[in-house]
Amino acid sequence: MDLTSYAELAVLLINNPDRLAGLEGLRALLEEGGRHRPGLRLTRGDLDALRDLRAELVAVFEAAQSGDEADVVERLNSLLIRHPVQPQISGHDGQRWHMHLTEGGRTAEQYAVGAVMGLATLVTDLGVSRLGLCQASPCRRAFLDTSSNRSRRYCSERCASRANVAAYRARRKGGGQ
C-alpha cells in the first residue's frame, strides 16, 4: 500500500489555509484531495478540527526543516495516538479490493488519520529529511521530497524558477556586469 497519496493530504492542508475559512472552502479542499463524496455532511466541528490539525502539521514540517528528527517523531507519535488507524478493505468505483485507512467517524477524523499515517510511513520509509518547506523566499509552502536523489528544495517549478532567476541576477550584479 503506497501511503504517499495520504501524506500529500498533509501538504494540501498546510498549503491551503485559505480553504479553512468556511465550509465551502473545506469542501473544495476535500474535492482537491479526492476525499469528497456526494452527500458528505461537513460541520463547523470538522472545520475547527482541521484548523487544529493544520497547525500541528506545520509544526511537524518546521521541525523537519530544522533537522530535529526527535521532535518530528515525537509530534507524529502524538498525532498517531490521537488519530488511530482503523484499516478497512474497500471496493468502489469499479476498483479492485484495496485498503483504506479509515471509513468511519467524522470527515475531519478520516482526513487526519490519512494525513498523519501517510507522513509517519514516509518518515519511517524515507526519513525526516523528505519533509520540506520551500526555500524560495518568501514562500514557506510544504512539500514531500520523493525524488530518488533527495534534491527537492522547492514546492513547485514556479518557485524553483523564481529562485534560480533571483540567484542568477544576484550573481550578475555581484560580478560587476
C-alpha positions in Angstrom: 0.0 0.0 0.0 1.6 3.3 -1.1 0.8 5.9 1.5 2.4 8.8 -0.3 -1.0 10.0 -1.5 -2.1 10.0 2.1 0.9 12.1 3.1 0.0 14.5 0.3 -3.1 15.3 2.3 -1.0 16.8 4.9 0.8 19.0 2.4 -2.5 20.0 0.8 -3.9 21.0 4.2 -0.8 23.0 5.2 -0.6 24.8 1.9 -4.2 25.9 1.7 -5.1 27.8 4.9 -7.5 30.0 3.0 -9.6 26.9 2.3 -10.3 26.6 6.1 -12.1 30.0 6.2 -15.5 28.3 5.8 -17.4 25.1 4.9 -17.4 25.8 1.1 -13.6 26.2 1.2 -13.3 23.0 3.1 -15.5 21.2 0.6 -13.1 22.4 -2.2 -10.1 21.2 -0.2 -11.7 17.8 0.2 -12.5 17.6 -3.5 -8.9 18.5 -4.5 -7.6 15.8 -2.1 -10.1 13.2 -3.5 -11.8 12.9 -0.2 -15.2 14.4 -1.1 -18.2 12.1 -1.5 -21.7 13.1 -2.7 -23.9 13.8 0.2 -21.0 14.4 2.5 -22.1 16.4 5.6 -19.5 18.9 6.8 -19.8 20.6 10.1 -18.1 23.5 11.9 -16.5 20.8 14.1 -14.8 19.4 11.0 -13.5 22.8 10.1 -12.2 23.5 13.6 -10.6 20.1 13.9 -8.8 20.5 10.5 -7.6 24.0 11.5 -6.1 22.5 14.6 -4.5 19.6 12.6 -3.1 22.1 10.2 -1.3 23.9 13.0 0.2 20.6 14.3 1.3 19.5 10.8 3.0 22.9 10.2 5.0 22.3 13.4 6.0 18.8 12.1 7.3 20.3 8.9 9.1 23.1 10.7 10.8 20.6 13.0 11.9 18.6 9.9 13.2 21.7 8.2 15.3 22.5 11.3 16.7 18.9 11.3 15.1 17.9 14.6 14.3 14.3 13.9 13.4 13.5 17.5 10.8 16.4 17.6 9.3 15.2 14.3 8.9 11.7 15.6 7.5 12.9 18.9 4.9 15.1 17.2 3.9 12.3 14.7 3.6 9.8 17.5 1.4 12.1 19.4 -0.8 12.6 16.4 -0.9 8.8 15.8 -2.2 8.3 19.3 -4.9 10.9 18.9 -5.9 9.7 15.4 -5.6 5.9 15.5 -5.8 4.0 12.2 -8.7 1.7 11.6 -7.9 0.0 8.3 -10.7 -1.5 6.2 -10.8 -3.3 2.9 -12.8 -1.3 0.4 -14.0 -1.8 -3.2 -15.6 1.1 -5.0 -15.8 2.8 -8.4 -15.0 -0.4 -10.2 -11.6 -0.7 -8.5 -10.2 -4.0 -7.1 -10.3 -4.6 -3.4 -7.8 -2.3 -1.6 -7.1 -0.8 1.8 -8.4 2.4 3.2 -7.1 3.7 6.4 -10.4 4.6 7.9 -14.0 4.7 6.7 -15.8 5.7 9.9 -16.0 8.8 12.0 -16.2 12.5 11.2 -14.8 13.8 7.9 -12.0 15.6 9.8 -11.0 12.4 11.6 -10.8 10.5 8.3 -8.7 13.2 6.8 -6.4 13.4 9.9 -5.9 9.6 10.0 -4.8 9.5 6.4 -2.5 12.6 6.6 -0.8 11.5 9.8 -0.4 7.8 8.8 0.9 8.9 5.4 3.5 11.2 6.9 4.5 8.6 9.6 5.1 6.0 6.9 7.0 8.4 4.7 9.3 9.3 7.6 9.9 5.7 8.5 10.5 4.6 4.9 12.5 7.5 3.5 13.5 9.7 6.5 12.6 13.0 8.1 14.6 14.9 5.5 11.9 14.1 3.0 9.6 16.6 4.6 10.4 20.1 3.4 9.5 23.8 3.4 10.1 25.7 0.2 13.4 27.5 0.2 12.2 30.3 -2.3 11.8 33.5 -0.3 9.2 34.4 0.9 7.4 31.1 0.2 7.2 28.6 3.0 4.8 26.0 1.5 5.3 22.4 2.4 6.4 19.6 0.1 7.3 16.0 0.2 10.6 15.0 -1.4 10.1 11.7 -3.0 12.9 12.2 -5.6 15.5 9.4 -5.9 18.4 11.8 -5.1 16.8 13.7 -2.2 17.3 17.0 -4.0 14.0 18.8 -3.9 14.2 22.2 -2.3 11.1 24.0 -3.7 7.3 23.4 -3.5 6.8 23.9 -7.2 8.5 24.6 -10.6 7.3 28.2 -10.3 9.2 28.7 -7.0 12.3 26.9 -8.4 12.4 29.1 -11.5 11.9 32.3 -9.4 14.7 31.3 -7.0 17.0 30.4 -9.9 16.3 33.7 -11.7 16.9 35.7 -8.5 20.2 33.8 -7.9 21.3 34.5 -11.5 20.6 38.2 -11.2 22.4 38.4 -7.9 25.5 36.7 -9.4 25.4 39.1 -12.4 25.0 42.1 -10.1 27.8 40.9 -7.8 30.1 40.2 -10.8 30.0 43.8 -11.9 28.5 43.0 -15.3 
